[in-house]
Amino acid sequence: MTAVQQASDPSGPSGAPSATGAPAPLGIPAALGTLDIMLPHYGDTALMQDAVRSVLAQTDPDWRLTVVDDGTEPGVPEWFAALGDPRVRYQRNARNLGITGNFRQCVDLVESAHFTMLGSDDLLLPTYVATMRAAVAAVPGAVLYQPGVEVIDEHGRPATTLGDEVKRRLYAPRHTGRRRVLSGEPLAANLLGGNWLYFPSIVWRADAVKEINFREDLSVIQDLALIIELIRRGGRLVVEPATAFRYRRHSGSLSSTEALSGARFGEAVRFFHEVAGDLDRHGWPRAARAARRHLSMRLHALTMVPGALRLRRPDAVRSLLRYALTPAR
């Protein structure tokens, strides 16, 4: 297969150690092998089964699926046993670990050099594994690989949301049809201004993630926290132009529920203020400023206000407006 031409970020190669004593850039892992697909599950069984079927439909057979079930729905273990595919592994947690606890459990179970954390309501396009293995082979030293993503609604139909349009138009790198490699403070500042990545679609380098893992004290923004720490340690992000993933948006998601309650934004404020201090000490003032402003999260809070009004949630309206309009510290 001919590798897609890649273009490096103009800021240069993966971040070198700074005068503040930052960690050395992450090295290159072992040769490319089987892609581990980790599926932390809790919730809608039918959507989870569709996600599994999308894995079984891959054109590249070099994958291993591990489903870690954090629920108690009947019939699920039997459904997996009936699949009869040795590449599919299923386990049910003895007790509910919660979303971040289950993410951490999945990371602990990864065996390959690279993995993805598939959402149990999302779908892989049939070319996902082939596309992402090609991207890893082309840029083996990166820690994150983001494919092109199609957003769908609850019914599997293509969807357009204000948030996704803002991501695409204001924050995501311009689509050129070429693979891109991004790194360093410009990337951190960009993502802290507006996180345009789609967490369940990303392929991660396992050794780098296992060293850090997801923060136990975060329940909604834990993916961004992990990504920023990987970048701070010198990790590179590969943006793969080929669309290979279908990301589902629906109103019942944990992030939407916590947004209306204000919990999402309370967690975000705490994280952004903390990481701003860390980045100042790291010698990345531009990224620290972006964290303190967190403009896209403020805009997102404003977009939630009409929904809170329709639901007659004055408490949520006050919380959202307070978060959106409070000056950055």
C-alpha positions, 0 to 999 in steps of 0.5 A: 500500500502506498502511504499517503503523503504526510505534512509535518506541523510547521512548529517542528518535530515532537517537543524537545525537553525544555529548560523546566526539566520536561520529560524527554520525547516519547520513543518509537514502540515495537513493530506494528501488530494486532490492533486491540479494540477495547469496548467499555460497555454500559447502557443500550445493549442493541447499540453495543451489539451494532458496535460489535458487528461493525468490528466483525465487518472489518476488511483487515482481520488483524484485530482483537476485540475486548468488551468490558461490561460494567452493567448487569443486562441479562443475555449479554454474556450468552450473546457474546458466547454465541458469536464463536469468534476467537478474536472477541473477548468478553468480561463482566465486571464483578462490580460497577466501576463507573465510566472512568474506572472502566476506561482504566480497566480497559487500558490495563487489559490492552496487550498490543502496541496500539489500541482504540477505545470504541464507544459502545454506541459508535460504529467503525466503518469497514475500513477502520482497522486497515486505515489506522494500521496504515497510519501507524505504519507511516508514522510509528513514533506518534502516540495519537492517531485521529481518523476522519469521522462522520457524525450520526444521530440516534437512528444512524443518520448523518447529523450536523450539530453546532458543536461539531461545526464549530470544531470543524470550522474554527479549531480542526486543522484545514482538510487537505487530503493529506496525513498531518503530524502535529505536536508541541505547544501549538497543538496543546493550545489548539486543543485547549481552545477547542477540542476537535478530536473524537475520543472513541475514534482515536488509536492510542499508543499503549505504552504511553497511555499505560504510563499515565492512564485516565485520571480517576478524579475526572468523569467527563473531560478525562480524555482531554486531560490524558491527551494534553499530558501525552502532548506535554511529554512530547507525543505527536498526533497524526491526523488521518484524512480518510473517514473511517469512523461513525460517531453517535450524538444523542441527547441521552449521553453522559456529557449532555446530562452533566452539562445541564446539571452543571457538573460537566462545567464544574469539572472543566473549570477545575481541570482548566485552571489546574492544567494552566498552572502546569503548562506555565511551569512547563514553559508553555504560556500560550497553551496556559492562556488557552486553558484559562480562557477555554473559549469553546467550552464557554460557547458550548455552555451558551448553546445549552441554555435554550435547552435548559429553558425549554426544560424549565430548569432555571438552576441549570440556566444560572449555572450555564450562564455563570460558567460561560460569562465569568471572566477568565482568571 
